[in-house]
């Protein structure tokens, strides 16, 4: 699925978007520290817009019917659609928006941002209007605000990128060029993670125990800086160690759980160079760094046998 695919045929328009995962920097990024996110091409979203007379309608796995009657869980998509139509000057009727997603929601893989970006692309294409990256980021942030409360902005940025992204809130973003191919495995615990609640939990802990929690947050920031150096200059062995250190800090923040820890322990026992949760935590997914392609295949099979709901091996390729 191409992130840039967008076509129009007889008043039907298609837009697609890939997924993303945070490699390191979860939670700390909300509090001013950097994070590294990487495109995750194995799952994605397709949005199809077509002219259907009558009310503005949405067709998705979770809901089919008039947009104005969509459930609260889809409020981000609803507001994103409305804002995009306002931007384009399109009447809010006579449209059917079909959303097909292979991204499991609530797993820290950027589902809400991917849906938003695919929908925005399809609506711009339907209107025969070009879009810029700035358009995508601005409109996707509408959906993210409703989905996550105070989003960092990292999800839409990475979903519109083909390279790993270095992100710090309110600072210019940058792209990272890996010095070698990196073999990752993402494993789904099978349980939903509530990113919004996890962010609120860490924020509350910061008020209750500011010194301790601030130390955790700053340490994650230090690890993230070191991880960028490892990716660009040193290589996978150092990166693996840093992923393990980041996981310890996330455990201290209370956002890991027994199910995630079990998958992480299994990956490490089977020779993973490093493993940690990715995303909000307390459910969702882990990411593990394999030694090479063969080891990636072996780890994938082990994690499947352990009971992971889904396992996706993928390669972050070296950039010249």
N, C-alpha and C positions, 0 to 999 in steps of 0.2 A: 504494500500500500504506500503510494507516494504521498509525502506530506504536501506536495505542491499541486496534486491533481485537482483540476477544476474544469468542468466542461458544461456546456449548455446545449440542449437539444429540445426543440419544440417547447419552450418554456419549462424545461426541467434543468435544474442546475445541481452540480455535485461539488462538495468540498470535503477534503479529508485532513486528518491530523494524526501524527504518531503520539506515543506516550512519553513519559519521562520518569526518572527516579533520582532521588537525592543520594549521592554517593557518600557525602559527609557534610555535616553542618546542620542537621535537623535541629529544630527548636532554637538553637543559638542564633540562627539567621534572623529570627523574628526580633531578637534583642540586639541587633546591630553587628553581629559577627558575620563572617563570610560563609558561604556554602558552595559546594561543587555539585552540580547536577548534570546528568548525562541523558542524551536522547535514548529512548527505549523503543526500537522500531518493530518489535515483535507483536505488539498489540496497538490498536488504533481505533479511530472513529470515522464513519462516513455519514455525512448529512446530505440528504436529497430534498431539494425544494421544488415543488411543482404547483402549477396553477390549478386550483380546485375551487370553484365558486362557493361562496358562503363564508362562514366564520374562519378566522385564523386557527388552524388546528396543528396539533403535535401528535406524532406517532412514534412511540418508543417502547422499549421493553417494559417500562414502569407505568406508562400512562398513554392512553389514546383518547383524544377528545379536544374540545376547544382550549386554546392556550390559556384563556382567562380563568379556566376552572382547574388548571393543573394543581397537583398537590404541593404543599409547602416544600417538600424535598426537592422539587424542581424549580424553586423560586429563582435560583441563579440563572438557569437557562431562560426562564420567562423574561426576566429583566434584561438579559443580554439580547434576546431577540427584539424586544421592544426598543431598546436603545439603538440597535443596529438599523431597524426599520426607520426610526427617527432620523438617524444619520443619513440614510439613503433617500429619505422622502417617499418611502413606499407606503401605500395605505395598509392598515392593519386588518386585512381581510383577503379572501380569495387565495389563500396560500395553505398548503399542507407541507409541514416539515417532518421528514422521516429521519430518525436517528438510529443508526446501527453501530453498536460499539462492541469491540472484543476486549475492552479494558474492564477488568473487574472493579466495580466502584468500592470506595472505602478501603483501598489497599495501598494508599500512598503513591499511586502511579500516575497521578495527575488526571484522573478521569474527568473531573468537572471542567478543568481548563481545556482538555482535548476536545470535549463535546462543544464547548463554547467556540473554540477556534474553527472547528469543522463547520459549525452552523454559520459563523460570521463569513467564512469563505464562500459558502454556498449562497448566502443572501447577496453578497457583493456580486458574485458571478451571475445570479439570477437578474440583478439590476443592470448587468453589463457595465459594472463600474470596477476599475482597478482598485486594489487595496495595497496598503503599505504595511510593513511590520509594525509601525506605530499605530495604525488603525487596529490591527489584530490585538496588540497588547492593551490598548486603551479599552476596547470593548470587552475583551476577555476578563479584564480586571473587574468589570461590573459583575460578572458571574461569580468570580472568585470571592469577592467581598461578601456576597450573599451565602456562598458555600462555606467559607472558612472564617468569616468575621474580620480578622486583620491579616490578610494574606501577605506573604513576603513579596510576591510578584515573580518568584523564581519559576513557577510552573509554566505560565504562558511563554516566558522567555525561552525556556529550554525546548518546549514543544515546537516553537517556530525556528529552532536551530538544528543544524546537523552535527554540531560539535559540542563537546563538554563546555559548560558555562561556569565561569567564576562570577559569583553574585554577592554583592553587598547592598543592603537596602539604602536607597537614596544616593548611590554612587554609580559611576559608569560601569557597565558590565564588561567582561572580557571573555575571550575564548581560550581554551586550553588545548595544547597540541601534545598528545601522548607520544613518548619516545619509543614505545613498542606496543604491539598488540596486547590487549588485556582481555582475559577470558573470564566473564562474569556469569553467575547463575543467580536468577531471582526465583525464590520459592515462596509460594502463597500459603500462609498458615491456615487459611480457610475461615478466618474470623475477620469481621469488619473492624477497621480502625476508625475512630472518630477524631479526625485531625483537629477540628474546632475545639472539642472538649480537652484534648491533650494540650493544645496551646494554652487554653485557659487555665489548666491545671498547673503548668509550669509557671505561668504568670502569677498565679496565686501563691505558689511556693516561694517565688521571688520576693513577695511582700512579707511572708511569714519568716523566712530565713534568708534574708538578702545576701549576707556575706557568703554563706556556703553555696547557694545556688548560683550566685554571680561567679564564683570560682569555677564551678562546673561549666558554665556558659563560656567563660573566657578560655578555659582549657580546650573546649571543643573548637573554639576559634583558632587556637594555636595549632591544634591537630590538623585543621583544614588548611592552614598555610603550609604545613609540612607535607600534607598530602598532595598539594599542587606541585611542590618541588619534587616529590617522589614520581608523580606522573610524568612530568616534563623532563626531569634530569636523571633520576636514579633508577626507577623501575619497580617491578611488581613486589619484590620481597619487602621493601620498606613500606610500600603502600599497604600491603597486607597487615603489617604490624600496626599501622596507624588506624586501620579500620577496627582492629581489635580494641585499641585504646579508646576510640570514639564510642564503641559499644559500652565500655565500662562507665563512661561518663553519662551515657543515656540511661543506663540502669540506675545510676545515682539520682537521676532526675525523675525516676519512677515511671518511665514511659515504655519500658520493656515488660514482658510477661513470660510466664512459664512456657507457653506454646512457642513463642519466638526463640526463647533461650534454648529450647530443645532442638530446634532446627539449626541454630547457630552452633551448638555443641556438636551435633552430628557432622556438620560441614567441617569443623575444625578437626574432629577425630579422624575424618577421612582425608586429611591432608590439605584442606583449604588454607591459603596463605593468610586469609583474614575473612571475617564475617561479622555482619551487624544487621540491625533492623534498618529499614529504609522507610521514610515517611513519618507519620505521626506516632506510630507505635501502638502498644496495647492491642495487638491484632495487626492485620495487614501482612506485609512481606519482609523477608530478609534478602540481603544481597551478599553473595560469597565470591571471593576471588580465587579462581583455580590456577594451577601451576601452568597448564598448557591446554591445547585442544582436547587431547585424549583424557586428561584428568577432568576437564569440564564435563565430558560425556559420562565419566564414571560417577562424578558427584551428582549429576542430574539423576541418574538411576537410583543412587543411594537415597537421595532426598524424596524421590517418588515412593520408594519402598517404605520410608519412614512415615509416610502419610501426608506429605505436603499435597494440598489440593491441586496445585498446578506448579510446574517447574519450567522455567524458560532459560536456556543457555544462550548467551549472545556475546559477540566480540566488539570491543571498543577498539577500532583500528588505529594504528600508528598514523600520525599526520606528518607529512613531509614539510 
